Amino acid sequence: MANYSKWGQCLCLLLCLTASPLMLSAQQSRPWQDDFWQWVEADEGDAAQWEEAFDQLTELENHPINLNSATREQLERLPFLSARQVGDLLEYVYRNKAMLSLSELLLVKSIGDDVRRLLLHFVCVAPVERQMPTLRLDSALLRGDNTLSATVSIPFYTRKGYRDGYLGKRYAHTVRYQHNYRDRLKVGFTAAQDAGEPFFSDRNKMGYDHYSYYLQLNHLGRIDRLCLGMYRVQMGMGLIMNGAFAMGKTMMLQSAMRSSADIRAYSSRSVANYLQGAALTMRLSDHWRTTVFGSYRPLDATLNDDGTVRTLLTSGYHRLPAEMDKKHNTYRWDAGGSVGWHGKKVYVNGNFVYSHFDRTLNPDRASAPFRRYQAAGATFANMSVDYGYIGDNISLAGEAAINRHGHLALLHRATWHPATSLTFSAIHRYYDKQYTALHARSFSEGGKVQNEHGMYVGMEWRPSWRFLLKVYADYTHFAWARYQVSASSDAFDTKVACEWKSSNWMLDGYYRLHLTQRDNAEKTTLYNRYNHRLRLRLSRAIGSWLSWQTQFDGTSVSIHQQYWGYMGSQQLTWKRSAFRLSGRMGYFHTNSYESRLYQYEPSLRYDFYFPAFYGEGIRYSFLASATIANRLMLTAKLGVTDYFDRSKIGSGKQEICHSSQPDLQLQMEWKF
C-alpha cells in the first residue's frame, strides 16, 4: 500500500502542475538562472565550481555593468558572450557615442535572442561621467547601496551523525553583507556554516565555520582595481592561475577567452580557490597594464606521521572531531603577477606565480600509478605567456606555461565566424603528465591541467531566431595512468543540441555520447565505457506571468553489462508583479548508480541545486518569493525526495533511517 500512496501523490502533483496551462498562451519569460543553466547543465561540472559561477553572476545581477562605460575586461566576465559579441558591443557604443536604451541590443546583429535575454539581467545603460571624481572613503562608506541577506536550511530528518559524532546542529545557515558605492567601492563579508558544524563552540569560538571578507576599490587614478582581504585572480587561459570557474565543453562554443589578468573580491561561501592578502591592477600607459598580488592563507590537510601533507582538502567540512583536527593545519604563501601589452586587436601577457607551503607536500605516490606525478614539495613556481588576436571574423587565443622543472602545458583556441549565424571553434591542448600548477583550472576532459593531449572542434549555427544547432566533438589521449585506469587511455565525447522556438513555445534537446576507458577487475586490460544521454524539453509561456516546462532525460551506460535510467519532470512557474511561485515534480528510475541522472532545480539566490538521482522515486519542490517595496525579498523553498526502492538513504554518518528526505530553505534579502 505504501507504493500506491506514493504513486497517488505523484499523479496528483503531475495533474496540478499540468492541467491549468494547457489552455493558455503567450510569450516566454524566465529568471536568468534557468536560461544560464541550459548552457552549462549538460557539462555536469563540479558542484562547487557552478556555485562559484552562480555567486559571480548573482553579484553582477545586483550591480550590472554600464554598457556605455564598459571595458572589454568587464564584458569578458560574462561567460555566455563570445569574443565577437564583446567586440560588437564595444564597437556599437563607440560608433554611436552611447546607448540610450537596452532595446538597442536588438541592433547588435551577432547577439541572438537567447544571449540577449541573459544579457539584460547583467547590464544597464546610464550616462558616463566625463571626469572621475576623487574617491573619499568617508563619504563612500556612508553613501551607496547596502545588501544584507540571511539563509537557513532546515532538514525534517535526522542523519546518523547528529546522534553520534557531529559537533554541531543539523541547520546550515549563511549571512552576507555588501556595501557598494557606484562602481568605485565594494566592501562586505560572508559568514557560512554547514550542517553538523559547531557554532560558537569547539574550535569555532568566533561563531561561523567560514568567513570571507573583502574591500575592493576601483578607478583610483592609474590603479584600475585594488583588492584587500579575500580575492580571486585569473590570468591567461587558466594554465597557471584561475580563481574563476573553468568552462565546460558546451560553454566553450560561445564564451570569450579573457584577454588580460583580472582580480576581484571574493564573496563566496566556498573555502577553495581564493587568495588572502592584497592585489592590484594598474595601467602603466595606454597599452601596458600590470597586475601584482600577495597572499597568505590557511588550508585544510591530511597529515602524514612525520608532519608532512598527504592530501590538501577543499570540501570545507568540519563536522567530526577528525575533520576539525584537519582545519587550518597548513599555510601557504602565494605571490605573482602579470604584465601585458594590449593593442586594438592583438594582446600578449607574461604571467608568473610562486607558492610556498609551511609543510612539505608528500602524497603517497607509491600506492597507485595514477598518484606518481602528483604535486610534491614545499615550493612551486609557474610561468606562462598568453596571447591573442581578436579580428572581425577570426579570433585566436593561446597560452604556453612551464613549471619549475621545465614541464609544459599548452592551450590554443581558434574561432571563425564566416557569417553572423555561423561559428566554428577549435581547441588544442597538451598538458604534460609531469606538469603541475597548484592554481590551474582550464579546459580539460580529465578535470586537471595535467596528463592530457586532446583536440576539440565545435559548431554553432543559428539560421533564424527560431532555430539553433550546436555540435561538438572532443578526443583526448591520456599518456599516463588515471584513477581506475592503470595504463594510458583515450576518451571521446560528442554532443548534438537543437533548439526550436516560436513566440510562446520552445522545444529543445540534445544527444551526448561519452566514451571513456577503465580497468577490468584484474587490471590486466582496459574496457570501453559508453555513456549515452538524451534530453527532450518542451516549454510554453503565458505572457510574463505563467510558464510550464515538461522534460524527459534518459541514459544508457554500457561497460561489461548494460545500465539504464530515465526521469520525467514537470515544472510550473507563476509570476505576478512582486510575487513568484514555482512547483516542480519528477519521477526517476535507474537500475544502477552508474546510470544516475542529473537535473537542475530552481533554488534561492546565491544558491543552486543540481543533484544526482538513482534508484526509483520522486522529487518534488515548491518555491515562493515576494518582494516588498523593491527592498525586501522573502523566499522559501520546500523540497522532498521520496524513494520507492529503499528504507534508508545514504551511509555512514550521513545515513537517514527513512525513505523520504524533506528540506526547507528560508532566505531574507534586504536592500537599503
N, C-alpha and C positions, 0 to 999 in steps of 0.2 A: 504493500500500500504506500510505502514511502516514496517509491519511484513514481507512482501515479500522481501523488500530490505534487511532486517536483514538476512533472510534465504539465499538470494543470496550471501551475504557477507560470511556467514557461509560455504556454499558449495564451494565457490571459495577458501577459505583458506584451507579447507579439501583436495581439489584436489591438491593444490600446495604442501602441506606437505606430500602427499602420493604417488603421481604419479611417481616421479623420482626414489625412492629407490626400487620400486618393481622389477626392472630388474637387481639389483646389488647384489653382495655377498661378504662376507669376515668375519672378526673377530671383536668381540665386544670390544669397548673402551669407557669409560665414566669417567667424573670427580668424585672425591671421594664423593661429596655431593649427587649425585644420588645414589651411592651404599650404603652410610650410611643411607640415608633416607628410603631405603627398610627395614632396621632393625627396625626403630622406627615409621614409618608413621602410622601403624595400631593402635598404642597405643594412638594416638590423645592426647598427653600430653599437658601440659600448654605451651602456645606460648613463654613466657619469659624463661621457662626452656630450650626449644630447642634452643633459641637464645644464651643462655649461652653455650650449648653444641657445637654449631657451632663456637662460639668465641674461645673456648678452642682448638678445632680441627684445626681451621684455623691457630692459633698461632703455633701449633705443625707442621703443614704443612710448615710454614715458617722456622721453626727451628727444623728439625727432630731429633729423638733420635738415637744416635750412638749405634748400636746393640752390638758392641764389648766392650763397657763400660757401657751398660745399667744395671740398678738395677731392682729388682722386683717391687719396688715402681714406677719407671718410666714407666715400661710396663703396670702396672695396671691402669695408666691414660688413656689407650686406651680402651674404653668401649666395643669394639667388640671382645676382647681377653678373652678367658676363663682361669681359673687357670691352667689347664693342658697345654694350649698353651704357657702361660707365662713361666711355668716350663720347657717345652721342648725347648723353645728358649734359656733360660739361660743354660740349660744342653748342648745344641749343641755347644754354644760358649765356654763353659768350657772345653768340651772334645776335641775340635778342636783348642783350643787356640785363634782363631779369625776367623771371616768370611772375605773372600776375595772379595765376590761379593754377591749382593742381590739375585742372581739366586740360591744361596744355600738354600733359603727358601723352595725350592721345596723338599729338603731332610728332612724337618721337617714334619713328616707324619700327625701330628694332625692338621696342618694348611691347610684347604681346599682352593679351588680356590677363593671363594668369600672373605674370610678373607685375603688371600694373596694379592688380588687385592687392598683391602683397606689399608693393612699394608704398601704397597710400597709407599704410599703418606706421611707416617709419620716417616719412619726410614731411616737410611743411614748406610753405612759401611765405617769406617775410622780408621787409626791407633790410638792406645791408648798411651798417654804419660805416661811413667813409673813413673815419679815423677811430681806431680802437681806443676808448678812454682808459686812463690809468686805473688799474685794479687796486682798490683799497679793501684790505681784508676785513676791517671792522664793519664797513657798510655791506660788503658782500655776504658776511655771515649773518647780519641782521635782516637783510632783504633776500628775496629769492623765493623758491618753492621748496616745500618740505613734504616728504612722503614717509609715513610710518605704517608698517604692516606687521601683523602677527598671525601666525598659522599654527594650528594644533591638529594632530591626528589621534583619533580615539578608536582603538580596536575593541570590538564587542566579543572578545575571546581571550583566552589565556594561553600563552606559549609555555612550554615546559620550563624554560629558563627563568620565567618570572617567579615560579615557585621554588626553584632551586638553582641558583648560580648567578643570575643577572644582578648587577649592583644598583639598578635604578628601576623606575616605574615603567609602565607599558606605553606611556604617551611620548610622542615625538612632537617637538614644537620649535618654531623659528621666529625671531624678531628681526626686522630690518628697519633701518632708518637711513634716509639720504636727504641731504640739502643740496640744492642746485641754484646757482646764480648765473642766469643767462647761459652762455657757453663758456664761461670763464672759470667757474669753481664748482667742484663736486667733492663733498665730504660725507662720510657715513660709516656705518658698521652693520654687520650681520652676526647674530648670535644663534647658534644651531645646536640642537640636541636630538640625537637618535633615540628611538625606543630602547629601553633597557639600560641606558647610561645614567650614572649618578648625577644629581642636580643639587648643587650646594652641599656636596658630601664627597667622601673618599678623596681622590686627588683633584676633583673639580671644585675646589674651595671658592672659586670665583663665579660659580653658577653654571654656566653653559659649558659644554664639552669643547666647542669650537667657536672662535671669534675671528671674523675678518674685519679689518678697519683700514681706512684709506683717505687720502687727500689728493685731489687732482686739480692742478691749475693749468689753464690754457691761455695762450697768446700773451706771454709776458715778454714783449719785445722780440728778441731773436729766439727766445725759448718758446717753441711751439707747445710743449707739454712737459709738466713736471709732476711726478707721482711720488708720494711718500706713504709709507705703510706697506700694505699688500698690493701687488700689481701683477699684470701679465706682460710678457714680452713675446713678440712674434717677429722673426727675421727670415727673410727669403721665403723659400717654399717649405720650410719646416725641417730641414735635414740636420740642423744643429740646435734650433730653438723654436718652439711653437707652444705658447701658452694658450692659444685658442684651440678650437676643435678642428680635427682633421676631416677633410671632405671624403664622402663615400663616392662610389662609382657613378651613381645616378646624378648626384650633385655636380660631379666633375664635368658633365655635359654642359652645364650652364655657368658655373661660377668663374669669377675672375681670379687670377693669381695676384697676390699682393706685390706691389712694385717697390715698397720701401718698408723699413722696420717700423713697428708700431708698439707703443706702450699704452696701457690703460689700467685704471683702478680695478681691483679685484673685489667683487661683492658676493661671490658665490658661497654656498654652504659647503662645498666640496673642499677636502683638505689637500687635493692633488693640484699640481700644475700652477702653483702661484709662487712668486718670489716676495721677499720681505726686506724692505730697506728703502732705497731711493733709485729713481730712474728719470732721465730727462732726454728730450729730443730737441735739437737746436738747429736752426737754419744758419749755415756759415756764409751762404751767398744765395743768389737766385737759383743756382743749380746744385749746390752742395748742401748736404744735410748729414747730421751725425746723431747717433743715439748711444748713450752710455748708461750702465746700471750696475748696482752693487746690492748684494743680498746676503742675509744670514738668517737661517730658519731652522726650526726643529723638524725632525722626521720620526716616524714610527718604524721600528725594525725588529726582526727576529735575530737574536744574537747567538753566536757560537759560544762554546765553553771558554774560549780564550778571549772573549770580548769583542771579536770582530763581527761584522754584519753578514749574516747568511742571506737574508731577504729584506728588501725595503717594502713596507706596507703602505697602501694608499686607500684602503677601504674607509678609514676613519672611525671604525667601530671600537668602542671601549666599554663593552657591556660586562665582560667577565674579568675577574682579577688577572688572568693571564694576558688578556688584551690590554688592560690598564698598565701592566708592567712594561709593555712594549711602547707605551705612549711617550713620544718626545725623548727617546733614549739615544738619539743620534742627531748630530747637527751638520749642516752643510753650508759652506761659503760659495757664493757664485758671483762672478764679475764678467763683464763683457761689453761689447758694443758693436756699432755698425757705422760705416762711413759710406755715403752714396752720392753719386752724380746722376742727376735727372735732367734729360733734355725733353724736347717736345714729344718724341716718340721712342727714345732709347733711354734705358737706365742701367746702371751697374752699381752693385753694393758689395763691400767687403765686410765680413762678419766674423766675430770671434767670441768664444765662450770658454771660461775657465771655472772649474769646480773643484772643491776640496772638502773631504769628509774628516770629521774628528775621529772616526773609526774606519778601519780598512774594510772595504767590501771584499768578502771572501766566500762566495757561493760554493756549494758542494758540486764542483764541476765534474768530479769523477763518478757521481751517482747515476748519470744518464748522459748519452751522447748529445742530446739537444742542449744541455747546460754547458757544454765545453767552452763556448765563446761568450758566455755572459760577462757583463761588465765586472771587472775586478780591480782592486787597488784603492788608493786614497785620493789620487789626483787625476783629473781628467781635463783634456783640452780639445777643442774642435775649432777649425777654421773653415770658412766657405766663401765662395763668390757667387752671387746670384745676379742675373742679367735678364734683359728682355727687350723686345721690340713690340710696340703697340701701333699697328697700322690700321688703315681703313677697313681692309678685308682680311688681313692676316695678323695674328698675334703670336709671338714666340716668347717663351719664358724658360729659364733653366737655373739650376743650382748645382755646383760642384763642391763637395765637402770632403774633409780629411780629418781623421783623428790623430792623436799624438803619436801613434805607432805607424802612421802612413797608410792606413786602410781607407778606401774611398767609398763615397756614396754619390750617385749621380741621378738627377731627375730633370727631364726635359719635356716640355709640352708645346704643341703647335695647334693653333685653332684657325680655321679657314671659313670665311663667310662668303661663298660665291653669290649668294642672294640674301635678301633680308629674311627670307623664310627658311633658309637652309644653313646649318652649321655642321662642320666636321671637326672632330678633335682627335688628337693622337698624343699618347703619353708613354715615354720610355723611362724605365727606372733600372738602376743597377745599384744594389746595396751589398757590399762585400760581407761575407759571413763573419769576418772579424772586426767590422766597423761597429763602434759603439758611440752613442751620443745620449747622455742622460736626459736631455730635454727635447729630443727629436720626436715629432709626430707629423707624419706626412702620408701621402697616398701610398697604400700598400694592400696586398692580399693577406699577408700573414699577421698584420696588426703591429709590426715593428719595423723600424728602419734598419734592417739587418737581414742578411741571408736571403736575398730575393733578387731575381732578374726577370723583368716582365715587360709586356707591351700591351697597351690598351688603345682601342680605337672606338669612336662613338659618333653618332649622327643624331641631329635633332632637325626635324622638318615640320614646318607649320605652313601648309599651302593656303589656309584660310583661318579665320578666327574660330571656326567650328572644329577644326581637326588638328591634332598634334601627334607626331610619331617620334619616339625616342628608341634608339637601338645602341647597344654597346657590346663589345666582346673583349675579354681580357685573358691573356695567357701568362702564366707565371712558372718559373723554374726555381726550385729551392736546392742550392748546391749542397747543403748540409742537413743533418737530421733536425727534426722539429718534434714538438710534443705529439706522442703517439705515432711518430714516423721516424724510424731508426736509420733511414738511408735518404739519399737525395730523392726528390719527388717533384711532381708537377701539379698544377691546378689550372682549371679553365672555368670561366664564368661568362655567361652571356644573358642578355635580357632584352626583351621587346616590350615596350609600353605604348599604349594608344589611348587617346582621349578624343571624344566627340561631344559637342555640346550645342544646344540651342539657347534661346533666350531664357528658358527656365528648366531645362533638363541637362544633365551631364551623365555620360556613360564612359567609364574608364576602366582600364585593367592592364595586367601585364602577365607575361610568362617568363620565368627565370630558370635556367639550368646552371647548377654549380657543381662542378666535378672536382673532387679532392681525392687524396690517397691516404691510406692508413696501413699500419702493420696488421698482419694476421696474428692469430693467438700465439703462435710460436715465434713471431718476429723474424721469420725467415724470408718473407716476401711481402710485397705491397698489393693491396687490392683497391679497386676504384670505388669511391662513394659518390653516387649520383643523387643529387637533390633537385627535384622538380618542384617549382612553386607556381601557383596560378592564383590570380585575383581578378574578380569582376565586381564592379561597384556602380550602382545606379543612384543618382541624386536628383532631387527635384526641390525647387524653392517656390514659395508662395509670397511674392512681394519681398519685403525686407523683414518680415515678421515670422515666417514659418518655413521650415525646410525639413526634409526627411532623406534618409540615406539607407540603402539596402546593400549589403556587402557579403560576398562569398569568398572564402580562402580555402585552397586545397594544397596538399603537399604529398609527394611520394618520394621515399628515400630507399635506394637500393644499395645494400652493402653485400653481405653474404646472404641476406634474406630481404624481404620486402616489408617496408613500414609505410603507413599511410595516415592521413589525418585531414579533417576538414572542419570549417567553422562558418556558420552563418550568423549574421548580426543585423540589427535594425536600429537606427538612431532617429530620433525626432527632436527638433530644436524649435523653441518658440521664443521670439524676442520682440519686445514691445517697449519703446521708449527706454526707461532705465532698468527694465527687468528682463531677465533671461532664464529660461527653463530648458533643460536638456535631459532626455532619457535615452538610455542605450541598453540593449539586451542582445546576448548572443549565446548560441549553443555550440559546443565544441566536442569533438570526438576524435581521438588519436589512439593508435594501438601501441605507442612507444614514446619515450622521451625523445628518441631520435627524430621523430616526425612532429615535434612540437611546433606550435604556430604562434606568431607574434601579431598583436593588433594594438594600434594606438587608441587611447580613450581620452576624451576631453577632461581636463582637470583644472586645478586652481592656478592663479598667476604664479609665476616663478617656479612652476612645477609641471611635471608631465607624468603620464602613466603608460608604460609600454611593456606589459607583462608577457610571459610565455605561458601558453595553455597546452596541457597534455592530459591524457586520460579522457574521461567523459563528464560533462557537467554544463552548467550555465553560468554566465557572468552578466550581471545587470547593475546599472548605476543610474543615479539621478543627481543632476547638478542644478543649483538655483543660485542666482546672483541678483543683487539690487544695488543701484547707485543712487545715493541721496544727495541732491543739490550739487552734483558733479564733484563732490569732495569725499564722500564716504561710500566705500564699496563693501558690501557684505556678501560672502559666498559660502555655500555649504554643499558638500558632496557626500552622498551615501553610496558605497559600492559593496556588492556582495558577490562572492564566488561560491557556488554550491556544486559539490562533486557527487556524482552518482555511483562511482566505482571504488570508493574508499571511505573508511570510517575515521582516518587520521590524515592530517595534512602536514607535510614537512617531516623532518627528522632531527634527532639530537635536541639541542636546547631550543630550536625553532619549532618543534613539534606542537601541533594543535590537535587535541583529542576530540575533534568534531569533523564533520564533512562539510561544514559551512564556515566561510571566512568573511564576516561583515566588518566594514570600517567606515568611520565618519570623519570627514575633514571639515574644519571651520577656518575661515580667514576673514580678517578685517583689514582694510587699507584706507588710510585717512590722508588726504592731501590738504595742506594748509600753508 
